[in-house]
Amino acid sequence: MLLFKQEEAGIQLNAEQADWKDDTDDESDD
């Protein structure tokens, strides 16, 4: 159960990092 929660948190973290990366890429294009 704990392992699943850690994995779920990791997925959410990766998603946030992907969004942040997309935002910075957009800003770089400008």
Summary of the structure (lengths in Angstrom):
residues: 30
radius of gyration: 13.2
end to end distance: 44.2
largest distance: 44.2
contacts: 53
relative contact order: 0.12
helix: 93%
strand: 0%
